Amino acid sequence: MPPWGPVSRRNLVRSLRALGFAGPYSGGRHEFMIRGDIVLTVPNPHRGDISIGLLARILRQAGIPRRDWERT
């Protein structure tokens, strides 16, 4: 269960899969994940963790409430 805070890309993808997203699939410059009509761009791998601000934006675009994120 990822806490509300910075998260690694690997844990982000793992949690999004647990919440019903498929992928990640190759795209143009970024990979993406799909659930129904929602297409979610996934940040490229880099050295540091994904910040709280970016995590909040990703979850907002995905339609995932914070409590559901913390339960995965």
C-alpha atoms as one frame of an Amber mdcrd trajectory, in Angstrom:
protein
   0.000   0.000   0.000   1.713   3.146  -1.126   1.503   5.938   1.407   0.562
   9.440   0.356   3.974  10.745  -0.578   6.732  10.391  -3.141   6.570   7.067
  -4.955   8.888   5.237  -7.334   7.786   4.757 -10.938   7.741   0.999 -10.424
   5.347   1.279  -7.480   3.196   3.771  -9.407   2.758   1.328 -12.290   2.153
  -1.599  -9.931  -0.539   0.307  -8.035  -2.232   1.574 -11.202  -2.426  -2.021
 -12.447  -4.025  -3.046  -9.154  -6.597  -0.272  -9.722  -7.568  -1.674 -13.113
  -5.206   0.027 -15.566  -3.529  -1.979 -18.334  -0.048  -1.274 -19.625   2.185
   0.585 -19.743   2.279   0.733 -23.514   4.798   2.533 -25.706   3.698   5.925
 -26.938   5.433   8.888 -28.499   7.707  10.350 -25.843   5.988   8.750 -22.852
   4.412   5.422 -22.045   0.715   5.318 -21.220  -1.780   3.136 -19.366  -5.447
   2.532 -20.189  -8.609   1.825 -18.180 -11.853   2.075 -20.140 -11.941   5.509
 -21.777  -9.126   6.909 -19.623  -5.672   7.118 -21.189  -3.089   8.073 -18.576
   0.417   9.264 -19.448   3.079   7.705 -17.228   6.258   9.677 -16.405   9.496
   8.441 -17.902  11.919   6.629 -15.587  14.383   8.890 -13.834  16.600   8.686
 -10.784  14.297  10.183  -8.183  10.829   9.357  -6.961   7.669  10.894  -8.390
   6.804  13.926  -6.254   3.587  14.389  -4.319   2.453  17.137  -6.690   2.915
  15.007  -9.806   1.313  12.008  -8.084  -1.732  14.154  -7.207  -2.065  15.306
 -10.839  -1.782  11.741 -12.148  -4.421  10.472  -9.722  -6.741  13.390 -10.532
  -6.494  12.607 -14.264  -7.123   8.930 -13.529 -10.137   9.684 -11.345  -8.645
   7.883  -8.346  -9.428   9.308  -4.883  -6.603   9.463  -2.358  -8.258   6.881
  -0.066  -8.423   4.361  -2.937  -4.756   5.001  -3.732  -3.741   4.340  -0.131
  -5.778   1.095  -0.073  -4.073  -0.485  -3.112
